[in-house]
Amino acid sequence: AEPTAPRKLKSIFRFFETYISQPPIKGGCPLLNVAPEVDDGQPVLRKQAVKVLDILRESIKHVLTKGMEHGQLKPNLDTDYYASIFIATLEGAIMMSKLHGHNRDIRTAIRHLEKMTDELTL
C-alpha cells in the first residue's frame, strides 16, 4: 500500500499508543516527563524539550503539506492548527492512560484523530 499522508498520520497516532505498554524510551514520553520540570527555571531542559516538540510539530506539518500537494488531503489546511491539535490530544491521552493504568484513553483519542483525518482526506 502506498504511504499516503492519511496513512502516515495514522501511523504517527498509533506509535503514541505504544508509549503506554511498550515505551520506546525507558521511563515513558520524554515531553510529558520534562514539561512539568521546565516551569521550575531550568532553561537548558526547556530548550531541549521545545526542540523535540518543534521537531514533532514540523514532522506532522510536513506530512500535512505533502498530503495537500499530492491531492490526498483537502487544500488550504491550517497545518499549525492540526499539528497542535494532534500533539495536544495525543500527549494528553498518554497522560490520562498512564494515570488510569490502561490504554483506553489513548485508544479513544486515536479513534477521534483518525476520524478527523478521514474528514480531511480527499
N, CA, C and O atoms as CSV, one atom per row, in Angstrom:
chain,resi,resn,atom,element,x,y,z
A,1,ALA,N,N,0.837,-1.191,0.000
A,1,ALA,CA,C,0.000,0.000,0.000
A,1,ALA,C,C,0.878,1.249,0.000
A,1,ALA,O,O,1.907,1.314,0.673
A,2,GLU,N,N,0.446,2.214,-0.762
A,2,GLU,CA,C,1.190,3.472,-0.888
A,2,GLU,C,C,1.171,4.236,0.439
A,2,GLU,O,O,0.123,4.336,1.076
A,3,PRO,N,N,2.312,4.769,0.856
A,3,PRO,CA,C,2.366,5.510,2.125
A,3,PRO,C,C,1.786,6.919,1.967
A,3,PRO,O,O,2.530,7.895,1.870
A,4,THR,N,N,0.464,7.014,1.942
A,4,THR,CA,C,-0.194,8.302,1.767
A,4,THR,C,C,-0.129,9.120,3.056
A,4,THR,O,O,0.170,8.592,4.127
A,5,ALA,N,N,-0.411,10.408,2.936
A,5,ALA,CA,C,-0.408,11.285,4.110
A,5,ALA,C,C,-1.383,10.800,5.191
A,5,ALA,O,O,-1.012,10.766,6.364
A,6,PRO,N,N,-2.623,10.422,4.830
A,6,PRO,CA,C,-3.515,9.922,5.879
A,6,PRO,C,C,-2.957,8.681,6.583
A,6,PRO,O,O,-3.086,8.546,7.800
A,7,ARG,N,N,-2.345,7.786,5.827
A,7,ARG,CA,C,-1.751,6.585,6.446
A,7,ARG,C,C,-0.582,6.960,7.349
A,7,ARG,O,O,-0.417,6.392,8.428
A,8,LYS,N,N,0.225,7.914,6.905
A,8,LYS,CA,C,1.362,8.357,7.727
A,8,LYS,C,C,0.874,8.980,9.029
A,8,LYS,O,O,1.422,8.699,10.095
A,9,LEU,N,N,-0.151,9.822,8.950
A,9,LEU,CA,C,-0.693,10.436,10.163
A,9,LEU,C,C,-1.215,9.368,11.120
A,9,LEU,O,O,-0.952,9.420,12.322
A,10,LYS,N,N,-1.951,8.408,10.585
A,10,LYS,CA,C,-2.499,7.345,11.433
A,10,LYS,C,C,-1.384,6.495,12.039
A,10,LYS,O,O,-1.526,5.995,13.155
A,11,SER,N,N,-0.290,6.328,11.323
A,11,SER,CA,C,0.864,5.605,11.877
A,11,SER,C,C,1.479,6.379,13.036
A,11,SER,O,O,1.880,5.789,14.039
A,12,ILE,N,N,1.553,7.692,12.899
A,12,ILE,CA,C,2.058,8.522,13.999
A,12,ILE,C,C,1.154,8.360,15.214
A,12,ILE,O,O,1.640,8.181,16.331
A,13,PHE,N,N,-0.158,8.423,15.002
A,13,PHE,CA,C,-1.099,8.279,16.119
A,13,PHE,C,C,-0.902,6.933,16.808
A,13,PHE,O,O,-0.850,6.863,18.036
A,14,ARG,N,N,-0.792,5.863,16.019
A,14,ARG,CA,C,-0.634,4.511,16.581
A,14,ARG,C,C,0.693,4.361,17.329
A,14,ARG,O,O,0.774,3.638,18.322
A,15,PHE,N,N,1.725,5.045,16.848
A,15,PHE,CA,C,3.016,4.998,17.534
A,15,PHE,C,C,2.867,5.493,18.971
A,15,PHE,O,O,3.462,4.929,19.889
A,16,PHE,N,N,2.081,6.537,19.161
A,16,PHE,CA,C,1.900,7.089,20.502
A,16,PHE,C,C,1.228,6.096,21.443
A,16,PHE,O,O,1.447,6.146,22.654
A,17,GLU,N,N,0.417,5.201,20.903
A,17,GLU,CA,C,-0.242,4.198,21.749
A,17,GLU,C,C,0.782,3.285,22.420
A,17,GLU,O,O,0.544,2.792,23.522
A,18,THR,N,N,1.913,3.059,21.765
A,18,THR,CA,C,2.921,2.158,22.329
A,18,THR,C,C,3.588,2.734,23.573
A,18,THR,O,O,4.198,1.994,24.345
A,19,TYR,N,N,3.480,4.047,23.776
A,19,TYR,CA,C,4.096,4.661,24.958
A,19,TYR,C,C,3.534,4.098,26.256
A,19,TYR,O,O,4.218,4.125,27.279
A,20,ILE,N,N,2.320,3.595,26.238
A,20,ILE,CA,C,1.705,3.088,27.459
A,20,ILE,C,C,2.254,1.706,27.802
A,20,ILE,O,O,2.737,1.487,28.913
A,21,SER,N,N,2.182,0.779,26.856
A,21,SER,CA,C,2.567,-0.603,27.151
A,21,SER,C,C,4.015,-0.927,26.787
A,21,SER,O,O,4.635,-1.774,27.430
A,22,GLN,N,N,4.556,-0.270,25.773
A,22,GLN,CA,C,5.920,-0.550,25.316
A,22,GLN,C,C,6.642,0.750,24.992
A,22,GLN,O,O,6.908,1.027,23.823
A,23,PRO,N,N,6.963,1.545,25.992
A,23,PRO,CA,C,7.619,2.820,25.686
A,23,PRO,C,C,8.951,2.606,24.975
A,23,PRO,O,O,9.787,1.830,25.439
A,24,PRO,N,N,9.152,3.298,23.839
A,24,PRO,CA,C,10.406,3.140,23.101
A,24,PRO,C,C,11.598,3.694,23.880
A,24,PRO,O,O,12.746,3.329,23.625
A,25,ILE,N,N,11.310,4.569,24.822
A,25,ILE,CA,C,12.341,5.127,25.692
A,25,ILE,C,C,11.964,4.772,27.118
A,25,ILE,O,O,10.847,5.044,27.557
A,26,LYS,N,N,12.892,4.168,27.841
A,26,LYS,CA,C,12.606,3.770,29.215
A,26,LYS,C,C,12.164,4.994,30.022
A,26,LYS,O,O,12.809,6.041,29.995
A,27,GLY,N,N,11.061,4.836,30.730
A,27,GLY,CA,C,10.549,5.938,31.535
A,27,GLY,C,C,9.383,6.665,30.901
A,27,GLY,O,O,8.773,7.526,31.536
A,28,GLY,N,N,9.058,6.330,29.645
A,28,GLY,CA,C,7.893,6.930,29.012
A,28,GLY,C,C,8.204,8.133,28.148
A,28,GLY,O,O,9.348,8.362,27.758
A,29,CYS,N,N,7.172,8.890,27.859
A,29,CYS,CA,C,7.260,10.025,26.939
A,29,CYS,C,C,8.133,11.130,27.515
A,29,CYS,O,O,7.807,11.691,28.561
A,30,PRO,N,N,9.239,11.451,26.848
A,30,PRO,CA,C,10.140,12.474,27.371
A,30,PRO,C,C,9.484,13.850,27.506
A,30,PRO,O,O,9.769,14.581,28.455
A,31,LEU,N,N,8.620,14.203,26.574
A,31,LEU,CA,C,7.968,15.509,26.670
A,31,LEU,C,C,7.086,15.601,27.909
A,31,LEU,O,O,7.105,16.604,28.623
A,32,LEU,N,N,6.314,14.546,28.159
A,32,LEU,CA,C,5.455,14.553,29.346
A,32,LEU,C,C,6.281,14.543,30.627
A,32,LEU,O,O,5.892,15.146,31.627
A,33,ASN,N,N,7.404,13.866,30.594
A,33,ASN,CA,C,8.254,13.800,31.785
A,33,ASN,C,C,8.938,15.128,32.076
A,33,ASN,O,O,9.116,15.494,33.238
A,34,VAL,N,N,9.318,15.844,31.039
A,34,VAL,CA,C,10.102,17.068,31.195
A,34,VAL,C,C,9.227,18.307,31.368
A,34,VAL,O,O,9.606,19.230,32.090
A,35,ALA,N,N,8.078,18.341,30.725
A,35,ALA,CA,C,7.248,19.554,30.709
A,35,ALA,C,C,6.988,20.145,32.097
A,35,ALA,O,O,7.121,21.359,32.254
A,36,PRO,N,N,6.625,19.356,33.108
A,36,PRO,CA,C,6.391,19.965,34.430
A,36,PRO,C,C,7.661,20.557,35.042
A,36,PRO,O,O,7.587,21.506,35.823
A,37,GLU,N,N,8.807,20.013,34.698
A,37,GLU,CA,C,10.069,20.460,35.283
A,37,GLU,C,C,10.554,21.788,34.713
A,37,GLU,O,O,11.248,22.534,35.404
A,38,VAL,N,N,10.203,22.098,33.466
A,38,VAL,CA,C,10.730,23.312,32.847
A,38,VAL,C,C,10.118,24.576,33.431
A,38,VAL,O,O,10.645,25.670,33.229
A,39,ASP,N,N,9.021,24.438,34.146
A,39,ASP,CA,C,8.429,25.596,34.821
A,39,ASP,C,C,9.259,26.026,36.022
A,39,ASP,O,O,9.075,27.128,36.538
A,40,ASP,N,N,10.156,25.182,36.465
A,40,ASP,CA,C,10.939,25.447,37.667
A,40,ASP,C,C,12.280,26.103,37.366
A,40,ASP,O,O,13.232,25.943,38.129
A,41,GLY,N,N,12.363,26.834,36.270
A,41,GLY,CA,C,13.572,27.594,35.969
A,41,GLY,C,C,14.738,26.777,35.481
A,41,GLY,O,O,15.871,27.001,35.909
A,42,GLN,N,N,14.491,25.836,34.595
A,42,GLN,CA,C,15.567,25.041,34.009
A,42,GLN,C,C,15.622,25.336,32.509
A,42,GLN,O,O,15.077,24.579,31.705
A,43,PRO,N,N,16.277,26.430,32.135
A,43,PRO,CA,C,16.254,26.862,30.729
A,43,PRO,C,C,16.884,25.875,29.752
A,43,PRO,O,O,16.429,25.773,28.613
A,44,VAL,N,N,17.909,25.154,30.163
A,44,VAL,CA,C,18.550,24.190,29.256
A,44,VAL,C,C,17.589,23.039,28.962
A,44,VAL,O,O,17.433,22.625,27.813
A,45,LEU,N,N,16.957,22.538,30.001
A,45,LEU,CA,C,15.983,21.458,29.841
A,45,LEU,C,C,14.805,21.931,28.990
A,45,LEU,O,O,14.331,21.211,28.111
A,46,ARG,N,N,14.347,23.135,29.262
A,46,ARG,CA,C,13.238,23.704,28.489
A,46,ARG,C,C,13.609,23.808,27.009
A,46,ARG,O,O,12.810,23.456,26.142
A,47,LYS,N,N,14.807,24.284,26.725
A,47,LYS,CA,C,15.256,24.444,25.341
A,47,LYS,C,C,15.247,23.102,24.607
A,47,LYS,O,O,14.815,23.025,23.457
A,48,GLN,N,N,15.721,22.052,25.268
A,48,GLN,CA,C,15.748,20.720,24.653
A,48,GLN,C,C,14.334,20.182,24.434
A,48,GLN,O,O,14.047,19.582,23.397
A,49,ALA,N,N,13.458,20.396,25.406
A,49,ALA,CA,C,12.077,19.925,25.280
A,49,ALA,C,C,11.369,20.639,24.129
A,49,ALA,O,O,10.649,20.010,23.354
A,50,VAL,N,N,11.573,21.940,24.022
A,50,VAL,CA,C,10.964,22.710,22.932
A,50,VAL,C,C,11.503,22.230,21.585
A,50,VAL,O,O,10.762,22.162,20.605
A,51,LYS,N,N,12.783,21.901,21.540
A,51,LYS,CA,C,13.391,21.402,20.303
A,51,LYS,C,C,12.707,20.104,19.851
A,51,LYS,O,O,12.369,19.952,18.677
A,52,VAL,N,N,12.508,19.179,20.786
A,52,VAL,CA,C,11.844,17.908,20.465
A,52,VAL,C,C,10.402,18.158,20.023
A,52,VAL,O,O,9.937,17.578,19.042
A,53,LEU,N,N,9.706,19.017,20.748
A,53,LEU,CA,C,8.325,19.348,20.396
A,53,LEU,C,C,8.255,19.975,19.005
A,53,LEU,O,O,7.367,19.648,18.217
A,54,ASP,N,N,9.185,20.868,18.706
A,54,ASP,CA,C,9.202,21.518,17.392
A,54,ASP,C,C,9.493,20.528,16.265
A,54,ASP,O,O,8.941,20.649,15.172
A,55,ILE,N,N,10.352,19.560,16.527
A,55,ILE,CA,C,10.634,18.521,15.521
A,55,ILE,C,C,9.367,17.719,15.235
A,55,ILE,O,O,9.039,17.454,14.078
A,56,LEU,N,N,8.664,17.337,16.291
A,56,LEU,CA,C,7.413,16.591,16.124
A,56,LEU,C,C,6.397,17.431,15.353
A,56,LEU,O,O,5.764,16.945,14.415
A,57,ARG,N,N,6.244,18.691,15.751
A,57,ARG,CA,C,5.290,19.589,15.086
A,57,ARG,C,C,5.636,19.741,13.599
A,57,ARG,O,O,4.754,19.646,12.745
A,58,GLU,N,N,6.904,19.975,13.292
A,58,GLU,CA,C,7.316,20.159,11.897
A,58,GLU,C,C,7.124,18.881,11.084
A,58,GLU,O,O,6.793,18.943,9.900
A,59,SER,N,N,7.328,17.734,11.708
A,59,SER,CA,C,7.117,16.457,11.010
A,59,SER,C,C,5.652,16.296,10.614
A,59,SER,O,O,5.346,15.902,9.488
A,60,ILE,N,N,4.757,16.600,11.537
A,60,ILE,CA,C,3.325,16.491,11.247
A,60,ILE,C,C,2.922,17.513,10.188
A,60,ILE,O,O,2.168,17.193,9.269
A,61,LYS,N,N,3.417,18.729,10.313
A,61,LYS,CA,C,3.110,19.762,9.323
A,61,LYS,C,C,3.610,19.356,7.937
A,61,LYS,O,O,2.946,19.617,6.934
A,62,HIS,N,N,4.775,18.723,7.882
A,62,HIS,CA,C,5.339,18.263,6.608
A,62,HIS,C,C,4.424,17.215,5.967
A,62,HIS,O,O,4.146,17.278,4.770
A,63,VAL,N,N,3.963,16.257,6.765
A,63,VAL,CA,C,3.055,15.228,6.243
A,63,VAL,C,C,1.777,15.881,5.714
A,63,VAL,O,O,1.300,15.530,4.635
A,64,LEU,N,N,1.230,16.822,6.468
A,64,LEU,CA,C,0.016,17.518,6.029
A,64,LEU,C,C,0.255,18.287,4.727
A,64,LEU,O,O,-0.558,18.224,3.805
A,65,THR,N,N,1.362,19.006,4.658
A,65,THR,CA,C,1.681,19.796,3.463
A,65,THR,C,C,1.849,18.899,2.241
A,65,THR,O,O,1.308,19.189,1.174
A,66,LYS,N,N,2.594,17.814,2.399
A,66,LYS,CA,C,2.797,16.885,1.278
A,66,LYS,C,C,1.472,16.245,0.868
A,66,LYS,O,O,1.221,16.028,-0.317
A,67,GLY,N,N,0.626,15.946,1.853
A,67,GLY,CA,C,-0.690,15.385,1.547
A,67,GLY,C,C,-1.537,16.335,0.718
A,67,GLY,O,O,-2.252,15.904,-0.186
A,68,MET,N,N,-1.464,17.625,1.021
A,68,MET,CA,C,-2.196,18.620,0.222
A,68,MET,C,C,-1.596,18.719,-1.178
A,68,MET,O,O,-2.324,18.767,-2.170
A,69,GLU,N,N,-0.259,18.748,-1.254
A,69,GLU,CA,C,0.419,18.863,-2.555
A,69,GLU,C,C,0.104,17.691,-3.475
A,69,GLU,O,O,0.031,17.858,-4.692
A,70,HIS,N,N,-0.083,16.504,-2.898
A,70,HIS,CA,C,-0.345,15.304,-3.696
A,70,HIS,C,C,-1.839,15.010,-3.843
A,70,HIS,O,O,-2.214,13.941,-4.326
A,71,GLY,N,N,-2.685,15.941,-3.436
A,71,GLY,CA,C,-4.123,15.766,-3.599
A,71,GLY,C,C,-4.724,14.690,-2.718
A,71,GLY,O,O,-5.789,14.157,-3.031
A,72,GLN,N,N,-4.059,14.363,-1.621
A,72,GLN,CA,C,-4.560,13.342,-0.700
A,72,GLN,C,C,-5.388,13.955,0.432
A,72,GLN,O,O,-6.255,13.300,1.009
A,73,LEU,N,N,-5.103,15.224,0.737
A,73,LEU,CA,C,-5.807,15.946,1.792
A,73,LEU,C,C,-6.433,17.201,1.204
A,73,LEU,O,O,-5.985,17.717,0.180
A,74,LYS,N,N,-7.473,17.679,1.870
A,74,LYS,CA,C,-8.127,18.911,1.435
A,74,LYS,C,C,-7.100,20.038,1.338
A,74,LYS,O,O,-6.174,20.108,2.146
A,75,PRO,N,N,-7.261,20.910,0.357
A,75,PRO,CA,C,-6.313,22.019,0.213
A,75,PRO,C,C,-6.502,23.076,1.299
A,75,PRO,O,O,-7.550,23.154,1.941
A,76,ASN,N,N,-5.478,23.874,1.484
A,76,ASN,CA,C,-5.523,25.033,2.381
A,76,ASN,C,C,-5.774,24.690,3.846
A,76,ASN,O,O,-6.371,25.483,4.574
A,77,LEU,N,N,-5.327,23.519,4.282
A,77,LEU,CA,C,-5.448,23.183,5.701
A,77,LEU,C,C,-4.480,24.044,6.507
A,77,LEU,O,O,-3.381,24.355,6.048
A,78,ASP,N,N,-4.892,24.418,7.689
A,78,ASP,CA,C,-4.027,25.156,8.609
A,78,ASP,C,C,-3.142,24.122,9.315
A,78,ASP,O,O,-3.556,23.507,10.298
A,79,THR,N,N,-1.938,23.944,8.808
A,79,THR,CA,C,-1.064,22.886,9.333
A,79,THR,C,C,-0.652,23.140,10.781
A,79,THR,O,O,-0.482,22.191,11.546
A,80,ASP,N,N,-0.490,24.400,11.167
A,80,ASP,CA,C,-0.170,24.706,12.571
A,80,ASP,C,C,-1.302,24.256,13.485
A,80,ASP,O,O,-1.072,23.653,14.533
A,81,TYR,N,N,-2.519,24.557,13.073
A,81,TYR,CA,C,-3.699,24.190,13.852
A,81,TYR,C,C,-3.764,22.675,14.058
A,81,TYR,O,O,-3.874,22.198,15.187
A,82,TYR,N,N,-3.695,21.933,12.965
A,82,TYR,CA,C,-3.830,20.480,13.072
A,82,TYR,C,C,-2.659,19.843,13.809
A,82,TYR,O,O,-2.857,18.897,14.571
A,83,ALA,N,N,-1.455,20.335,13.601
A,83,ALA,CA,C,-0.307,19.794,14.339
A,83,ALA,C,C,-0.498,20.002,15.838
A,83,ALA,O,O,-0.232,19.095,16.626
A,84,SER,N,N,-0.955,21.183,16.236
A,84,SER,CA,C,-1.188,21.451,17.663
A,84,SER,C,C,-2.282,20.558,18.228
A,84,SER,O,O,-2.125,19.996,19.312
A,85,ILE,N,N,-3.384,20.425,17.506
A,85,ILE,CA,C,-4.493,19.580,17.969
A,85,ILE,C,C,-4.036,18.128,18.090
A,85,ILE,O,O,-4.317,17.473,19.094
A,86,PHE,N,N,-3.339,17.625,17.083
A,86,PHE,CA,C,-2.884,16.234,17.111
A,86,PHE,C,C,-1.950,15.992,18.299
A,86,PHE,O,O,-2.140,15.036,19.052
A,87,ILE,N,N,-0.952,16.844,18.470
A,87,ILE,CA,C,0.030,16.646,19.540
A,87,ILE,C,C,-0.616,16.788,20.911
A,87,ILE,O,O,-0.399,15.954,21.790
A,88,ALA,N,N,-1.405,17.834,21.098
A,88,ALA,CA,C,-2.040,18.050,22.402
A,88,ALA,C,C,-2.969,16.895,22.761
A,88,ALA,O,O,-3.004,16.461,23.913
A,89,THR,N,N,-3.711,16.401,21.793
A,89,THR,CA,C,-4.624,15.281,22.039
A,89,THR,C,C,-3.847,14.027,22.409
A,89,THR,O,O,-4.200,13.336,23.365
A,90,LEU,N,N,-2.798,13.730,21.663
A,90,LEU,CA,C,-2.004,12.529,21.936
A,90,LEU,C,C,-1.293,12.612,23.282
A,90,LEU,O,O,-1.332,11.660,24.061
A,91,GLU,N,N,-0.650,13.730,23.560
A,91,GLU,CA,C,0.083,13.869,24.825
A,91,GLU,C,C,-0.869,13.827,26.021
A,91,GLU,O,O,-0.572,13.197,27.036
A,92,GLY,N,N,-2.010,14.499,25.896
A,92,GLY,CA,C,-2.997,14.466,26.975
A,92,GLY,C,C,-3.547,13.068,27.203
A,92,GLY,O,O,-3.755,12.651,28.342
A,93,ALA,N,N,-3.778,12.351,26.119
A,93,ALA,CA,C,-4.302,10.988,26.236
A,93,ALA,C,C,-3.266,10.035,26.828
A,93,ALA,O,O,-3.620,9.105,27.553
A,94,ILE,N,N,-1.992,10.261,26.524
A,94,ILE,CA,C,-0.940,9.452,27.147
A,94,ILE,C,C,-0.958,9.669,28.653
A,94,ILE,O,O,-0.911,8.710,29.424
A,95,MET,N,N,-1.027,10.925,29.072
A,95,MET,CA,C,-1.054,11.241,30.496
A,95,MET,C,C,-2.251,10.573,31.172
A,95,MET,O,O,-2.108,9.986,32.245
A,96,MET,N,N,-3.420,10.657,30.557
A,96,MET,CA,C,-4.619,10.050,31.137
A,96,MET,C,C,-4.487,8.532,31.218
A,96,MET,O,O,-4.829,7.932,32.237
A,97,SER,N,N,-3.993,7.913,30.156
A,97,SER,CA,C,-3.830,6.457,30.145
A,97,SER,C,C,-2.813,6.004,31.183
A,97,SER,O,O,-3.006,4.988,31.850
A,98,LYS,N,N,-1.724,6.769,31.318
A,98,LYS,CA,C,-0.717,6.415,32.331
A,98,LYS,C,C,-1.332,6.481,33.727
A,98,LYS,O,O,-1.110,5.589,34.546
A,99,LEU,N,N,-2.094,7.522,33.998
A,99,LEU,CA,C,-2.724,7.656,35.312
A,99,LEU,C,C,-3.748,6.559,35.560
A,99,LEU,O,O,-3.836,6.029,36.668
A,100,HIS,N,N,-4.524,6.216,34.535
A,100,HIS,CA,C,-5.543,5.176,34.684
A,100,HIS,C,C,-4.967,3.765,34.628
A,100,HIS,O,O,-5.609,2.817,35.081
A,101,GLY,N,N,-3.773,3.619,34.081
A,101,GLY,CA,C,-3.137,2.304,34.022
A,101,GLY,C,C,-3.663,1.405,32.920
A,101,GLY,O,O,-3.547,0.183,33.005
A,102,HIS,N,N,-4.243,2.000,31.881
A,102,HIS,CA,C,-4.716,1.220,30.735
A,102,HIS,C,C,-4.671,2.085,29.477
A,102,HIS,O,O,-4.428,3.290,29.550
A,103,ASN,N,N,-4.905,1.462,28.333
A,103,ASN,CA,C,-4.802,2.157,27.043
A,103,ASN,C,C,-6.113,2.780,26.564
A,103,ASN,O,O,-6.157,3.344,25.470
A,104,ARG,N,N,-7.161,2.690,27.343
A,104,ARG,CA,C,-8.476,3.133,26.877
A,104,ARG,C,C,-8.479,4.602,26.420
A,104,ARG,O,O,-9.036,4.921,25.369
A,105,ASP,N,N,-7.869,5.481,27.195
A,105,ASP,CA,C,-7.898,6.905,26.851
A,105,ASP,C,C,-7.126,7.207,25.569
A,105,ASP,O,O,-7.600,7.969,24.727
A,106,ILE,N,N,-5.949,6.621,25.415
A,106,ILE,CA,C,-5.178,6.867,24.193
A,106,ILE,C,C,-5.890,6.258,22.988
A,106,ILE,O,O,-5.859,6.833,21.901
A,107,ARG,N,N,-6.526,5.113,23.163
A,107,ARG,CA,C,-7.264,4.499,22.052
A,107,ARG,C,C,-8.453,5.363,21.637
A,107,ARG,O,O,-8.735,5.511,20.448
A,108,THR,N,N,-9.147,5.930,22.621
A,108,THR,CA,C,-10.267,6.824,22.322
A,108,THR,C,C,-9.776,8.048,21.559
A,108,THR,O,O,-10.389,8.457,20.573
A,109,ALA,N,N,-8.675,8.630,22.012
A,109,ALA,CA,C,-8.110,9.808,21.345
A,109,ALA,C,C,-7.682,9.469,19.921
A,109,ALA,O,O,-7.921,10.249,18.998
A,110,ILE,N,N,-7.059,8.323,19.741
A,110,ILE,CA,C,-6.613,7.912,18.408
A,110,ILE,C,C,-7.808,7.719,17.482
A,110,ILE,O,O,-7.768,8.133,16.324
A,111,ARG,N,N,-8.874,7.089,17.985
A,111,ARG,CA,C,-10.083,6.925,17.166
A,111,ARG,C,C,-10.597,8.289,16.692
A,111,ARG,O,O,-10.970,8.457,15.531
A,112,HIS,N,N,-10.609,9.252,17.608
A,112,HIS,CA,C,-11.067,10.601,17.264
A,112,HIS,C,C,-10.152,11.238,16.208
A,112,HIS,O,O,-10.634,11.817,15.234
A,113,LEU,N,N,-8.840,11.129,16.404
A,113,LEU,CA,C,-7.901,11.725,15.450
A,113,LEU,C,C,-7.970,11.041,14.090
A,113,LEU,O,O,-7.801,11.690,13.057
A,114,GLU,N,N,-8.218,9.732,14.086
A,114,GLU,CA,C,-8.365,9.026,12.812
A,114,GLU,C,C,-9.620,9.491,12.077
A,114,GLU,O,O,-9.602,9.653,10.857
A,115,LYS,N,N,-10.716,9.708,12.822
A,115,LYS,CA,C,-11.935,10.237,12.192
A,115,LYS,C,C,-11.681,11.638,11.647
A,115,LYS,O,O,-12.133,11.975,10.553
A,116,MET,N,N,-10.964,12.445,12.405
A,116,MET,CA,C,-10.624,13.793,11.956
A,116,MET,C,C,-9.796,13.717,10.673
A,116,MET,O,O,-10.027,14.477,9.732
A,117,THR,N,N,-8.838,12.805,10.642
A,117,THR,CA,C,-8.002,12.626,9.453
A,117,THR,C,C,-8.844,12.183,8.266
A,117,THR,O,O,-8.647,12.660,7.148
A,118,ASP,N,N,-9.783,11.272,8.505
A,118,ASP,CA,C,-10.672,10.829,7.424
A,118,ASP,C,C,-11.472,11.999,6.853
A,118,ASP,O,O,-11.720,12.055,5.648
A,119,GLU,N,N,-11.875,12.932,7.715
A,119,GLU,CA,C,-12.632,14.101,7.253
A,119,GLU,C,C,-11.763,15.059,6.431
A,119,GLU,O,O,-12.279,15.834,5.626
A,120,LEU,N,N,-10.455,15.002,6.637
A,120,LEU,CA,C,-9.528,15.858,5.885
A,120,LEU,C,C,-9.089,15.221,4.571
A,120,LEU,O,O,-8.509,15.882,3.710
A,121,THR,N,N,-9.372,13.928,4.431
A,121,THR,CA,C,-8.900,13.149,3.284
A,121,THR,C,C,-9.811,13.339,2.076
A,121,THR,O,O,-11.036,13.354,2.196
A,122,LEU,N,N,-9.188,13.482,0.916
A,122,LEU,CA,C,-9.947,13.585,-0.343
A,122,LEU,C,C,-10.213,12.213,-0.923
A,122,LEU,O,O,-10.837,12.099,-1.978
